[in-house]
Amino acid sequence: GSVAYLFDYQGCVTLKAGPDEDTVMQWALGADAQDVEVLSDGFWVTTAPEDFAKVRAALINEPECEVDEALMRWVPKVCIPVDDDVAEKVARLMHILEDLDDVQAVFSNVQWPD
C-alpha cells in the first residue's frame, strides 16, 4: 500500500510471564530473534520474517516458556501518540475497515493512550 514504508514486516511472538528476562533473552537470541521487549504481563519477541518459524519453534519447545501468540505482522517504525478523542475516532475507523469484505487486516501506527 501507499504507507507500507512506515511499517516493518516482522515475526512477533508474545510470551506469558513466568521465566525471568535473562532466560527469555537467552532462548530468543539463541534462536536468532531480533529483539525481546519486557511487557507488564510477559514478553514480546520480534524476528526477521525468515527466522520466524525457527524462533517460534524454539520458544514453543522450551518447557518453561508459554507462547501466548505467534504471528507475522506489520509493525510501525514510529508510533504516533494520540489523545482519547482521536483514539476513539481511529478505533471506530479501524472497526469499519475491518468489517469490509475485501479487507484482510488493518494495522495502525497509533500509540494508544493508557
C-alpha positions as CSV (number, residue, x, y, z in Angstrom):
1,G,0.0,0.0,0.0
2,S,0.8,3.6,-0.1
3,V,2.0,3.7,3.5
4,A,3.8,0.4,3.7
5,Y,7.2,2.2,4.1
6,L,6.0,3.3,7.6
7,F,6.0,-0.4,8.7
8,D,8.3,-3.4,9.0
9,Y,7.1,-6.9,8.4
10,Q,8.2,-8.9,11.4
11,G,7.5,-12.1,13.2
12,C,6.0,-11.4,16.6
13,V,5.8,-13.9,19.5
14,T,4.1,-12.9,22.7
15,L,5.1,-14.9,25.8
16,K,3.3,-15.1,29.1
17,A,5.1,-14.1,32.3
18,G,7.0,-16.8,34.1
19,P,10.6,-17.1,33.2
20,D,13.0,-14.2,34.0
21,E,14.2,-11.7,31.4
22,D,17.7,-13.1,31.1
23,T,16.3,-16.6,30.4
24,V,13.9,-15.4,27.7
25,M,16.7,-13.3,26.1
26,Q,18.9,-16.4,26.0
27,W,16.2,-18.5,24.4
28,A,15.1,-15.9,21.9
29,L,18.5,-14.5,20.9
30,G,19.9,-18.1,20.7
31,A,17.3,-18.8,18.0
32,D,18.2,-15.6,16.1
33,A,15.4,-13.3,17.3
34,Q,15.9,-9.6,16.7
35,D,14.7,-8.2,20.0
36,V,13.0,-9.0,23.3
37,E,10.8,-6.4,24.9
38,V,9.5,-6.8,28.5
39,L,5.8,-6.2,28.9
40,S,3.8,-5.9,32.1
41,D,2.4,-9.4,31.7
42,G,5.2,-11.2,29.7
43,F,7.5,-10.6,26.8
44,W,7.3,-9.6,23.1
45,V,9.8,-11.2,20.8
46,T,10.4,-9.9,17.3
47,T,12.1,-11.7,14.4
48,A,13.0,-11.2,10.8
49,P,10.4,-12.9,8.6
50,E,12.9,-15.6,7.5
51,D,13.7,-16.5,11.1
52,F,10.1,-16.5,12.4
53,A,9.4,-20.3,12.2
54,K,12.7,-21.1,13.8
55,V,12.3,-18.7,16.7
56,R,8.6,-19.7,17.3
57,A,9.6,-23.4,17.3
58,A,12.5,-22.8,19.7
59,L,10.2,-20.9,22.2
60,I,7.4,-23.4,21.9
61,N,9.8,-26.3,22.7
62,E,11.1,-24.7,25.9
63,P,9.2,-26.4,28.8
64,E,9.1,-23.3,31.0
65,C,8.0,-21.0,28.1
66,E,4.3,-20.4,27.4
67,V,3.7,-18.8,24.0
68,D,0.5,-16.7,24.1
69,E,0.5,-15.7,20.4
70,A,2.8,-16.1,17.4
71,L,2.2,-14.4,14.1
72,M,3.6,-12.3,11.3
73,R,2.5,-8.7,11.3
74,W,3.3,-5.2,10.1
75,V,5.0,-3.3,13.0
76,P,5.1,0.5,12.8
77,K,8.6,2.1,12.6
78,V,7.3,5.1,14.5
79,C,4.2,5.3,16.7
80,I,2.1,8.5,16.9
81,P,0.7,9.3,20.3
82,V,-3.0,10.5,20.3
83,D,-5.4,11.7,22.9
84,D,-8.6,9.9,24.0
85,D,-10.8,11.7,21.5
86,V,-8.6,10.9,18.5
87,A,-8.0,7.3,19.7
88,E,-11.8,6.8,19.8
89,K,-12.2,8.1,16.2
90,V,-9.2,5.9,15.0
91,A,-10.7,2.9,16.7
92,R,-14.0,3.5,15.1
93,L,-12.4,3.8,11.6
94,M,-10.4,0.7,12.1
95,H,-13.5,-1.3,13.1
96,I,-15.3,0.0,10.0
97,L,-12.4,-1.0,7.8
98,E,-12.1,-4.5,9.4
99,D,-15.8,-5.1,8.7
100,L,-15.3,-4.6,4.9
101,D,-15.3,-7.9,3.0
102,D,-12.3,-7.1,0.9
103,V,-10.1,-6.2,3.9
104,Q,-8.0,-8.9,5.4
105,A,-6.2,-7.0,8.2
106,V,-5.8,-3.4,9.4
107,F,-2.6,-2.1,11.0
108,S,-2.0,1.3,12.6
109,N,0.9,3.4,13.9
110,V,-1.3,4.9,16.7
111,Q,0.2,4.8,20.2
112,W,-3.0,4.3,22.2
113,P,-3.5,6.3,25.4
114,D,-3.3,4.3,28.7
